[in-house]
Amino acid sequence: MKKKIKNILNKKRKSKIVSLTAYSKNIAEILDKYCDIVLVGDSMANVLYGHKDTHKISLQTIIQHTLSVKKGIKKSLLVVDMPKGSYSNKRLALKNARKIMNLTRCDAVKIESNNKNFSIIYELVKAKIPVMGHIGFTPQFQKKFKIQGDSINAINKLLKEALTIEKAGAFSIVLECLTPKASKLITNNLKIPTIGIGSSSNCDGQILVTDDILGVSGFYPKFVKKYANLEKIIDNAIKKFSKDVKTNRFPKNKNSF
């Protein structure tokens, strides 16, 4: 087992795991100072490419962004989302996961659960490819947003799903939009760390989309806390540049050769 994976496992019930998304070297370099995990997420479909969902982002696009992110990572665990359709069966999953790992030299891949693909996780782990699981609201398989684990029956199903993913060999699992009761029960019953997104502070760690917390994505659901308003800062900067060009205040002598 890789040292970085062991470090994440050792944080279970000891210290909170900090995770964020990155799609480029410049952002990755900053995140690497503070994050335990950096995820190249298929959320780039929404954030960068303007798609309404994550379904159309290609494996090659994910790989290209990971190559950029990898250049900015020194200490963090680098995890890559396997896009929709890239792991629909064992053979395809193994082929594409190996391609991601070999081309990018990332540390692990993440796949969303459809409550049926446990054997795929098992096959990847058997092939020495570390896997992060993902349950609850899974955007690749669910079209309509819904809070997960809002009944005893639903909580028990999620717990069973999480335990099966752990048994299949995943080293951690993302819990997306679970009720606090569900996330607490699952976290307390798993040996592997849980990484929450919209699933309360009961998880072993937290992950958010970096563009959301920086205020530049235009998407701010309840579970996101904006730590900056880069949209306003960028708007002001571009406005000043535009004015300077139009009034011939840029470039000045110091900006010329």
C-alpha positions in Angstrom: 0.0 0.0 0.0 1.3 3.5 -0.9 2.4 5.7 1.9 0.0 8.5 0.9 -2.9 6.0 1.1 -1.8 4.8 4.5 -1.6 8.4 5.7 -5.2 9.0 4.8 -6.3 5.7 6.5 -4.4 6.7 9.6 -6.4 9.9 9.9 -9.7 8.0 10.6 -11.1 9.3 13.9 -7.8 11.2 14.6 -7.7 14.3 12.4 -10.0 15.8 9.8 -9.2 15.2 6.1 -9.1 18.3 3.9 -10.0 17.8 0.3 -10.7 20.1 -2.7 -10.9 19.9 -6.5 -8.3 21.1 -9.0 -8.2 21.2 -12.8 -4.9 23.0 -13.4 -1.3 23.3 -12.1 -1.7 26.8 -10.7 -4.6 26.0 -8.5 -3.1 22.6 -7.6 0.1 24.2 -6.3 -1.9 26.3 -3.8 -4.2 23.4 -2.7 -1.2 21.2 -2.2 -0.1 23.4 0.7 -3.2 22.8 2.7 -5.0 19.7 1.4 -4.7 16.0 2.2 -6.5 15.0 -1.0 -6.8 16.9 -4.3 -9.4 15.5 -6.6 -9.5 16.0 -10.4 -13.3 15.9 -10.5 -15.7 15.4 -13.3 -17.3 18.5 -11.9 -15.1 20.3 -14.5 -17.9 19.4 -16.9 -20.0 22.1 -15.1 -17.4 24.4 -13.9 -15.1 24.7 -16.9 -17.1 23.5 -19.9 -20.6 24.7 -19.1 -22.4 21.4 -19.2 -25.6 21.0 -17.3 -24.4 17.7 -15.8 -21.2 15.6 -15.6 -22.2 13.0 -18.2 -20.4 14.2 -21.3 -16.9 14.8 -20.0 -14.5 12.5 -21.7 -11.7 10.3 -20.3 -9.2 12.1 -22.4 -10.3 15.5 -21.1 -10.0 14.2 -17.5 -6.5 12.9 -18.3 -5.3 16.1 -19.9 -6.4 18.1 -16.8 -4.8 15.6 -14.5 -1.5 16.0 -16.3 -1.6 19.7 -15.5 -2.7 19.2 -11.9 0.0 16.6 -11.3 2.7 19.2 -12.0 1.5 21.2 -9.0 1.3 18.3 -6.5 4.1 17.4 -4.2 2.5 16.0 -1.0 -1.2 15.7 -1.4 -3.0 12.4 -2.5 -4.0 12.9 -6.1 -7.3 11.2 -6.9 -9.0 11.2 -10.3 -12.7 10.8 -11.1 -13.4 8.1 -13.6 -16.0 9.7 -15.9 -19.4 8.3 -16.7 -19.3 5.3 -19.0 -15.6 4.6 -18.4 -16.2 1.8 -15.9 -19.5 0.2 -17.0 -18.0 -3.3 -16.9 -14.9 -4.9 -15.3 -12.8 -5.1 -18.4 -13.5 -1.5 -19.5 -12.9 -0.2 -15.9 -9.6 -2.0 -15.6 -8.5 -0.8 -19.0 -9.4 2.9 -18.4 -8.2 2.9 -14.7 -4.8 1.6 -15.9 -4.7 4.3 -18.6 -5.4 7.0 -16.0 -2.8 5.7 -13.6 -0.1 5.0 -16.2 -0.4 8.3 -18.1 -0.9 10.7 -15.2 0.9 8.9 -12.3 -2.0 9.8 -10.0 -2.4 8.0 -6.7 -6.0 6.7 -7.0 -9.2 6.8 -8.9 -12.8 7.5 -7.7 -15.9 5.8 -9.0 -19.5 6.5 -8.1 -21.6 3.6 -6.8 -24.8 2.5 -8.6 -25.3 -0.1 -5.9 -24.2 -2.7 -8.5 -20.6 -2.0 -9.4 -18.9 -3.4 -6.2 -17.1 -6.1 -8.2 -15.5 -3.4 -10.3 -14.0 -1.8 -7.2 -12.8 -5.3 -6.2 -11.2 -5.9 -9.6 -9.4 -2.6 -9.6 -8.0 -3.0 -6.1 -6.9 -6.5 -6.9 -5.0 -5.0 -9.8 -3.3 -2.7 -7.3 -5.3 0.4 -8.3 -6.4 2.3 -5.2 -10.1 3.2 -5.3 -12.1 5.9 -3.5 -15.9 5.1 -3.4 -18.8 7.5 -3.7 -22.4 7.0 -2.4 -25.4 9.1 -1.6 -26.2 11.6 -4.4 -24.2 10.3 -7.3 -24.5 12.8 -10.3 -23.4 10.2 -12.9 -26.4 7.9 -12.1 -29.1 10.3 -10.6 -30.6 13.0 -12.6 -32.7 14.7 -10.0 -31.1 16.0 -6.8 -32.5 14.5 -3.6 -31.2 14.4 0.0 -30.1 10.9 0.8 -30.8 8.9 4.0 -34.0 10.7 5.1 -35.6 7.5 6.5 -34.5 4.5 8.6 -34.8 2.3 5.6 -32.8 4.6 3.4 -30.1 4.9 6.0 -29.8 1.1 6.4 -29.5 0.8 2.6 -26.7 3.4 2.5 -24.9 1.7 5.3 -25.1 -1.7 3.6 -23.8 0.0 0.4 -20.9 1.7 2.2 -19.9 -1.5 4.0 -19.9 -3.5 0.7 -17.7 -0.8 -0.9 -15.3 -1.1 2.1 -15.3 -4.9 1.8 -14.5 -4.6 -1.9 -11.3 -2.8 -1.0 -11.9 1.0 -1.3 -9.6 3.0 0.9 -12.1 5.8 1.5 -15.6 6.9 0.5 -17.3 10.1 -0.4 -20.7 10.7 1.2 -22.7 13.2 -0.9 -25.7 15.0 0.5 -26.5 12.6 3.3 -28.5 13.5 6.4 -26.4 14.0 9.6 -27.9 10.9 11.1 -26.9 8.8 8.0 -23.4 10.2 7.8 -22.8 9.6 11.5 -23.9 6.0 11.4 -21.9 5.2 8.3 -18.7 7.0 9.5 -18.9 5.2 12.9 -19.4 1.8 11.3 -16.6 2.0 8.6 -13.0 1.4 9.2 -12.1 3.5 6.2 -12.4 7.3 6.2 -15.6 9.1 5.0 -15.2 12.3 3.0 -18.4 14.4 3.2 -19.9 16.9 0.7 -23.1 18.3 2.1 -23.2 15.5 4.7 -22.5 17.4 7.9 -19.5 17.5 10.2 -19.9 13.8 11.1 -17.6 12.7 8.3 -13.9 12.1 8.7 -13.2 14.8 6.2 -14.7 17.3 3.8 -14.5 18.0 0.1 -15.9 20.9 -2.0 -15.5 22.2 -5.5 -12.8 24.9 -5.3 -14.5 27.2 -7.7 -17.6 27.2 -5.5 -15.8 28.2 -2.3 -13.9 30.9 -4.3 -17.1 32.4 -5.6 -16.4 32.0 -9.2 -18.6 29.1 -10.3 -22.1 30.7 -10.0 -23.2 27.6 -8.1 -23.8 28.1 -4.4 -26.0 25.4 -2.8 -26.6 25.3 0.9 -23.7 23.0 1.6 -21.1 25.5 0.1 -19.5 28.2 2.1 -18.0 31.0 0.0 -14.6 32.0 1.4 -14.0 34.6 -1.3 -15.9 36.5 -4.1 -13.4 36.1 -7.0 -16.1 36.9 -9.5 -16.3 40.4 -8.2 -12.5 40.8 -8.0 -12.1 39.5 -11.5 -14.9 41.7 -12.8 -13.2 44.8 -11.2 -9.8 43.9 -12.7 -11.1 43.4 -16.2 -13.1 46.6 -16.0 -10.0 48.5 -15.0 -8.0 46.9 -17.8 -10.7 47.7 -20.4 -10.8 51.4 -19.2 -7.0 51.7 -19.3 -6.8 50.4 -22.9 -9.6 52.6 -24.1 -8.0 55.7 -22.5 -4.5 54.8 -23.6 -3.3 54.4 -20.0 -2.0 51.0 -20.8 0.6 50.0 -21.8 3.0 52.6 -20.4 6.7 52.8 -20.9 7.4 50.4 -18.1 5.2 47.8 -19.9 7.1 48.1 -23.1 10.4 46.9 -24.4 
